[in-house]
């Protein structure tokens, strides 16, 4: 059917133009053609991709436009290229836009009025394209997911960039709830199995908590369903919905079916323009009054569903459809914020003191346990406890009332807190502590006195508002006189009040004094011994808060460790729900962690219970994970005595890392963590032999996936350290297979993890490792010669060859020969051409010296420098060709380590075992227990470090030995090469001097020069005298250095010079900054490159940064060794700018810093100028040295 007619429309408001442009941009990401359909009441814009697998339609109501007309036909259709339409939006600021589409003439005319009334007219030719439409019966789809666009965008960002397709899997929620804490939905990356598998493919799987991440989730089928969709097309839809601030509905059936994803608008959105203010006020007042009557006791209780809805209405004021508080500065939130402001005016007029007080009193009535609650508790105590969880507050009237009560107390603290205290006094008088509750007169609910339930409700309010009521209640007196006796009263009728008191103590834990803790421990352990699961779980939650509190004392809790552990094990056996088992395990693990040596007497009895718990949890991997975590802590507590528990822990360990076991997909990481802790705590190889026998399982696990490479490599190195040469002789093939399989098949981070491990294996077993690892070394050399790896990977790989050179030069030359024989050729060689070992050595030296500056670690630089000195002894012409860059690298490290350190002593660097290589400092293996400090592993590392020749060899001595050996190998040819090197050495001197002067110039304009007999000191200070920078050059740095006429010669000159080069000195005061470094409690040693990366995380143009140092022992327990923070600093006296970006970084002191020491019990902080500090960091990074911050 041929459609004719004409569409006229115009837009003049900025938001209209912005929305239309956003829609067109999203349509353009789907297809190149814009299919236009104009009807009387709406305009429909569609786009479809060339494969017709993705369809996208945007409908604009006629009321969206300032003017909208359709002439000549009821339906006008046409098509135009989207890139031409988008070109009309390139005007900087559009004041008005008119579109005229004439289907008869096949022409779209766009008129744009910009700034200064400049008018542009575009004539776009329309095309004869088929107008298609996609129809989906959404009601027939068993799966429907409603999600916020922003949350979906975050989920999509978790997948690898460049991924084409994603599969979404929906499971029945009731099954998923029991198995995985409501994670009923999964998103997985999808790669076409018919295409060649790429080493760069990253397989990602996300389990989504449908209750917290989705607005709504429904799956009506008994079986799972899944659908695969294109990521790029879906992102377009998500981007538009996020721009519009609306949710998305995903409806689908099964694999291969269509997935529909229309937007859904908030339930209270009104498509009509906002009503006048007075009408809005009337509507708000009407709804408030209606809800007020529902709360007021004299009108009686309303239906619970209606009541819940009305309470949620209160809590929704000023929030977006997603439940987020509206931000007035956010353009999308502005309408909600404006309506909320109008609503607040009506609220202020309605809620006077009397009504607020009455509402607060009414809410306590609604906090009471209802008959339905008590019956539910009686039938299933465990289920009732989890049903009252805060995450489901919007589904129960008493929890909704608690949320509203907290909101009111926060906003009207001064008015309402005394009201709550008065209610507390009243219920305490009505139901006094110690009274015989069972015979108390008055009405009853399920056999319980209403007075008792009212007291429980007021306690509920006091518990919820602990922060607001902090200054209104004498906590200590109330605890001793009322709460403790009530918590200890085991009368059955007191059970609701005991539960509430236990929860109340958990919320007020910050006010609990040490003197009251033993009595609380006794009462809570008594609650855990009750047969009621709800009371048990409440006591577990409160006890966890007390143990996790800052004021916890292990001596006070020592007598309760045994009973607590026994009761927890009993609860684990009796629990039906995963959440209950998780809560019990969390407390168990926390007690093990906090009790230290006091837990030792109970470790063996607890471990003896673990096999039964493991067996009972078959088919429940999440429970088994908790068992493994508990074993990790218990084994680490045993330390060198851990071999006594091998019979108990090795079966679960081997099951967890056995890839033939289906549960290993979930248990692998925690199983490897347990094995790592066992290995690190093993006292010697003889008693640790059962652990070493798991090497084949480890090799199979690492061959199956690269997901656990961090733990796998850490376990592998610990096995080598423990087993030594006998282990390598027995399992060397498994070790080599791991490296051979991973080299070239993992990304940069993975490669950087492998090199320190391989270097350690070579250094730990020098007699066996070179021959065993020959295939892996050959593969690594082939990868480097192929040039497919990055410069960072190439430079760090050289540490492996450096270690091989140090332990066996013969093995190094044999490696080159074997590589040449196997077909490895240097870069640029013709395909198929035979390569010589000499050519491979030449290419390897070029790569080594070119990437030497990329080695940020001082240890790695010294290792390579000493190895280069050893390399000079090889009788190869390729060494003479590379002599100049080799000596530049060696002398650079020599100057760095032996050219004038602050303390005058040359540092020694042996084998170090740190996983902080890479670009983010995040490659450290973090396990539950701090097993890197285990006695057995520390002794083995120390012994290996002390035997490492690099730690006991000065670079200067190694160079002298190397040049002597080179003299014997090359004779006169060496002298000829050395004579030609003077120019290049001078060039390096000039480069270093220029780098120092550039950094000094960034501090101040004057260069303060001080010459002494043995050194030259260059200083610079800024005009405010807040930043001082000094660079010291040893006299040996210069070809010639002399000081005449005085022991100290001082002068000053401008750093910015003219081209005459006759520089007039100035009479400037030569200042020096002296700091008593020993008096500084904080000392941080960091690599300059790592500091530069941290600084790059802050906003450009930021003037100052504050660094905060905390005691490491406190920070270790609280935030996994993040004892140091860096925060952006803005002067509070200056006007606050909306462009100020406040950034805070928590730094892992073990992985990002070379050393960290804080001798004070209190935190310390200092604020410094970023620009000045960057100058120092830049110079240190150029020199390849570390920085000490005091």
Residue, then its C-alpha position, 0 to 999 in steps of 0.5 A: x500500500x502506498x501512503x501519501x501525505x505530510x507531517x509537520x512538527x516543531x520543537x522549541x524547548x531544550x529538553x524536547x530537542x535533547x530527547x529527540x536527539x537522544x532517540x535518533x542517536x540510539x536508532x542510528x546505533x541499530x540501523x542506518x535508515x529511519x522509518x517514520x510513521x505519522x498518525x493523528x495522535x503520535x509519531x513513531x520512529x523505527x530502525x532495523x538492522x541489516x540482518x533484521x535481528x534487532x528492531x527499535x521503535x520510539x513513539x512520541x505522543x503528539x503532546x510532546x511537540x509544540x506543534x504536530x500535524x498530519x495532512x492528506x492521510x490517516x497514516x503517513x510513512x516514509x524513510x530517510x537516512x539517519x546520518x543525514x537527520x543527525x547532521x541537522x543537530x550539529x548547530x551549537x545551540x538550537x532555539x527552535x526546530x521544524x520538520x516537514x516531511x512530504x511523502x508525495x515529494x519524497x522530501x524532508x525539510x528541516x529548519x533549525x533556528x540557532x543563536x542570534x536567530x541564524x536559520x539553517x534549512x536542510x533538504x533531505x531526500x526520502x527513500x522507498x523503504x519497506x516500513x516494518x514492525x515487530x510484534x511480540x505477544x508479551x503475555x505469552x512470555x513466561x519470564x518478565x524482568x523489570x529493571x532500572x536502566x542504570x542498574x542494567x548498564x552497570x551489569x553490562x559494564x562487567x563484561x569484556x569490551x568488544x563482546x558481541x552477545x550475552x545470554x540471560x538465564x531465568x530460573x524459577x525464583x522459589x528454587x533459586x531463593x533456596x539455593x543462591x539467596x534469590x540469585x535466580x537470574x544469570x547473565x553470561x558472555x556468549x561466544x559462537x562455538x563454530x568460530x575459532x576460540x580466541x585467547x582474548x575471550x573472557x568468559x564472564x558469568x554474573x548471578x543477579x540478586x533479583x530482589x535487590x537489583x531488579x524492580x520486578x522479577x517473574x518466571x512462570x515456568x517450572x523450567x529455566x529459560x534463556x535467550x541470547x541477544x546482541x550487546x551493542x543493540x541492547x546498549x542502545x535501548x538501555x542508553x535511551x531509557x537511562x537518558x529518559x529515567x525510565x525502567x525497562x521490561x525484558x520479556x522472553x521465552x526460550x533460546x532463539x525466541x524474540x526478547x522484547x524490552x519496552x520501557x516502563x514508566x513509574x506508576x504515578x507518572x502523569x502524562x498530562x502537564x503538571x497541574x497548578x500548585x493549588x491543585x497539587x496541594x489539594x491532592x497531597x493534603x487529601x492523601x496525607x489526611x487519608x493516611x493520617x486516619x489510617x494511623x490514628x488508633x481511634x479510627x481502628x486499624x486498616x487492612x494491612x495491605x492498604x496500610x503498607x501502601x500508605x506508609x510507603x507513600x510517606x517514604x516515597x516523598x522526594x524519591x525517584x521511581x527507583x527509590x533513590x533520593x532525588x538530586x536537585x542538581x540532576x536534570x533528570x531528577x529536577x521534576x521530582x525534586x520540584x514536586x517534592x519541594x511543593x509537597x514539603x510545603x503542604x506537609x509542613x502545613x499539615x504536620x503540626x506538633x500535635x499531629x507529629x506527636x500523634x503519628x509517632x505514638x500511632x506508629x508504635x501501635x503498628x510496630x506491635x507483633x500481630x496475630x499473624x506474626x505470632x502464628x507464623x513465628x510458632x509454625x516456622x521460627x527460622x522462616x519468621x526470622x528471615x521474613x523480618x529481615x530489613x531487605x523485605x521491609x516494604x512487605x510488612x506493615x510493622x517494618x514499614x512503620x519502623x522505616x517511617x518512624x526512623x524518618x520522622x525521628x531523623x527529621x524531627x529529633x528534638x520534638x519526637x525523641x522525648x515522645x519515644x522516651x515517654x512511651x518507654x517510661x509508660x510501657x515500663x510502668x505498665x509491664x515492669x521488669x520482674x513482674x509475673x507476665x503470665x498472670x498479667x491482666x488485660x487483653x491477650x494476643x495468641x496467649x500473650x499479654x497486650x502490655x508485653x507486646x506494647x513494650x516489645x513494640x516500643x523497644x523496637x522503636x528504641x532499637x531502630x532509632x539508636x543513633x537519634x536517641x543516643x543522648x536521651x537514654x541512660x543506656x548503662x542504667x537501663x541495661x543493668x536494671x531492665x534489659x539484662x534481667x529480661x534477656x535472661x528470663x527463660x519463661x516461654x511467655x517472655x520469648x518475644x521480649x527476649x528476642x527484641x532485647x537481643x536485637x536492641x543490644x546489637x543496635x546499641x553495641x557502641x554504648x556497651x561498656x566492658x564491665x557489662x559484656x560478660x553478663x551479655x555474653x552469658x545471656x546471649x549464649x543462653x538464648x542460643x541454647x533455646x529451642x527457638x530458631x528465631x531467638x537463636x538467630x537473633x542472639x547470633x546476630x547480636x553476638x556477632x556485633x559484640x565480637x566485631x566491635x572495636x572494644x572486644x576483649x578476647x580475655x573476657x570472651x574466652x570462657x564462652x568460646x567453647x559453648x558458643x562453638x558447640x551451639x553454633x555447630x548444633x545450629x548448623x545441623x538443625x538449620x534448614x535455610x542457607x541464610x541461617x547456616x551462613x549467619x552461624x558460619x559468619x559468627x564462627x569464623x569471626x570468633x576464630x579470627x578475633x580470639x587469636x591464641x585463645x581459640x587453640x584449645x578448641x581448634x581440634x574439636x571444631x575441626x573434628x566436626x567439619x567432615x560431618x558438616x561437609x558431608x551434610x552439605x553435599x549438593x549445597x556448594x554455598x554451605x561448603x564454601x563456609x566450611x572451607x573458610x572456617x577450615x582456613x582460619x582453624x588451620x592457620x591457627x594451628x600453624x606448624x602443628x597443622x599436619x595433625x589435621x591433614x586427615x580431616x581437611x585434605x578430603x574436602x580440599x582435594x574434592x574442591x580442586x578436583x575438576x572432575x567434581x561438578x561442585x569444583x566450579x563453585x569451590x575451586x577458589x576457596x579450596x585453593x585458598x585452603x591448600x595455600x594456607x596448609x602449604x604455608x603452615x607446613x613445617x617441612x617437606x616430610x610432614x607436608x608430603x600429603x599436600x605435595x601429592x595434590x600437584x597433579x590435581x592443581x595442574x589439571x585445575x589450572x589447565x581447565x581454566x585461567x580464572x584462578x591463576x592467582x591462587x594457582x600460581x601462589x600454591x605452585x610456588x609454595x609447593x616448590x618452596x616446601x618440596x624443593x628438588x625432590x618435588x620438582x623431580x617427581x612433579x616437574x612435568x606438572x609444573x612445566x605444563x602449567x607455565x607452557x599452557x599459560x604462556x601466550x594464552x593469558x592477558x598481560x596481568x596473567x603473564x606478569x603473575x607467571x614471571x615471578x613464580x617462574x623466577x622463584x622456581x628457578x632460584x629455589x631449585x637451580x639443580x633441577x628447574x632449568x632442565x625441567x622448565x626447558x619447554x616453557x622457557x622455549x615457548x616464552x622465548x618464542x613469544x618474545x621473538x614473535x613480538x606479540x607481547x607488550x613492552x611491559x610483558x617483554x621487560x618483566x619476562x627478562x627477569x626469568x632469563x636473568x635468573x637462568x643466566x645467574x644459576x647456569x650460563x650453560x643452560x642459557x646458551x643451551x636454551x638458545x640452541x634448542x630454540x633455534x633448532x625448534x624453529x624460533x626466529x628473531x623478529x624480521x627474519x624471513x618465514x621458514x628461514x633457519x635461525x642461529x643461536x647468535x641471532x636469537x641472542x642479538x634479538x633478545x639483548x635488543x629487547x632486554x635493553x630497550x625495555x629495561x626502563x619499564x622495570x619499575x621494581x628495584x629488585x628486578x633492575x638489580x637482578x637484570x644488571x647482575x645477570x647482564x654482568x654475567x652475560x659479558x663473559x659469553x664469547x659471542x660477537x652479539x655481546x660486543x654489538x650490544x655492549x653500549x646499551x648493556x653498560x648504560x643499563x648496568x651503570x644506571x643501576x650501579x648509580x641508583x644503588x651505590x651512588x649515594x643513598x641517604x644512609x650511605x649504605x648500599x641496599x641489598x636485594x635478594x629474591x623477593x616474593x611480591x605479587x604487586x606487579x602490574x598496573x593496578x596493584x591488585x594482583x596480590x593473593x588475598x586469602x581469609x587468613x594472613x598466611x603469608x606470615x606463616x612461620x614455615x613459609x617465612x623461614x623458607x623464603x628467608x633461607x632462599x633470600x639469604x642464599x640468593x647471590x643477587x642480595x650479596x653482590x654489588x653491581x660495581x663488583x659484578x661489573x668489574x668481574x664481567x669486564x675482566x671475563x669479557x677482556x679474556x673472551x674478546x681481547x682488543x675488540x672490547x677495548x675498541x668498543x669501549x673507546x667508542x662509548x664516551x659520547x653515549x655515556x655523556x649523553x646519558x649524563x646530560x639527559x639526567x642533569x636536564x631531567x633534574x633541572x626540569x623538575x627543579x624549575x617546576x618548583x621555583x624560578x631560581x637554582x640554588x647551587x652548592x658545591x662541596x668536595x664530594x658532591x654538587x647540590x642543586x636546590x629550588x624553593x617556591x615563592x611561598x617557601x612551602x615546597x623545597x626540592x634538592x637534588x644531589x649529584x655525587x662527584x663520580x657522576x661527572x667526568x670532571x668535578x673540581x671545587x676551588x677557593x673554599x670548602x663550600x661554594x654557593x651561588x644562585x642563577x635563574x633556571x630560565x636562561x637566554x640564548x647568550x648563555x652568559x648567566x649572571x648569578x644573583x645574591x640569593x639566600x641559600x636555604x636548606x630544609x632540615x627534617x628530623x626524619x627519626x621523629x616522624x612516626x610514619x614512613x612510606x617507601x613507594x615506587x615512583x611509578x606506582x605513586x604516579x598512577x595514584x596521583x593520576x586518579x585525581x582530578x586535573x587541576x587539583x591543588x592539594x592532596x591529603x595523605x592519611x596514615x593509620x596504624x597498620x594493625x587496626x587497618x588490617x582488621x578493618x579493611x584488608x591492609x588498606x592502612x593509608x588513604x589519599x584524599x583530594x583537598x579543597x580549601x574550605x574558605x574558598x567558594x565551593x565549586x560544583x566542578x570540584x571532584x572529591x576523590x578518596x583512595x584506600x591504599x593496600x600498603x602491602x601490595x602498592x608500597x615497598x615499605x610502610x611503617x606507622x609507629x603511632x597509635x593514632x592516625x596522622x595526616x599531611x596535606x601537600x601541593x600536587x604540582x610540587x610533588x609530581x616534580x619529585x615523582x617525575x624525577x625519581x621515575x626517570x632515575x628509576x628509584x623509590x621514594x621515602x615519604x615521612 
